């Protein structure tokens, strides 16, 4: 993962990962997501994948784990913020 930016919109945390999420950095990504979640009381996490070029199975595990912790209140979007189907 080259960089991870975030913003807050009310009770929604929006995360903007850039580059790659793979086995080499998936744990760092998970720790960053958990740290951001612990800073506030969020009803939803939006992961904007517009600048994400690659995600491995290790990265997907982090997404599924985070979604479970948020009780399915996590969604993936792309650059134009339309939900990925």
N, C-alpha and C positions, 0 to 999 in steps of 0.2 A: 504494500500500500504506500503510494507515494506521499499522500497527504489526506487528511480528513478534516473537513470543515463542518460546522454545524450552526444552526440558528434555532430560535425558539419563536413559535407563533402561538401565543396563549398557552394552552396545555399540550401543544404538539411540539415534539422535538424533531427537527429536520436534520438529517445527517447526509453529508456529501462526500463519500469516499472517492478517491481518485487513483487511477492506475490499476494495480493488481491486488487481489486478496488471495493468498495461497498458503500452503502449509508453513512457509517461512515467517509469515506475519499474521496469520489468523488469530493467534493468541493475543497479540498486541491489539488487533482490531476489536476482539471481544472485550478486552480490558478497557479500551477507550469507550465502547458502547456502554459498558456497565458503569464506568465513571460518570459519563454524561447523564445516564438515567438516574444516578444517585444524587445529582445536583438539584433535581426538582421533582415535582409531582406531575408526571406527564400521563395524559390519557391515551396518547398515540405517539408512535415513532414512525416517521416517514424516512425511508432510505432512498435518496435520490441517486440513481445509478447512472446518470447522464455522463459522468466522467470516469466510470468504472470500465476498464478495458477487459478484465478477466477476473473470474472468480472460480476457485477450485472447490472440490468437495469439502475441504476443510473450512473454507469460507462459507459455504452453504450451511454447514453444521452450526456455525456461529449465528447465522441468520435464523435458523430454525430454533436454536436455543433461546435467542433473544425474543423471538416471537412467542415462544412458550411462556417466558417470564413476564411478558406483557399481556398474557392471556389473549393472544391473537390480535392485539391492537397495534399491529405493525404492518405497514404496507410498503411495497416497492414501487417506485416511480422512475420515470426516465426524465431527461432534461426538460421536456415541456410539461412535466408534472401530471401527465395523464397516467392513470394506473396501468401497470403492466398486467396483461391477462395471461 
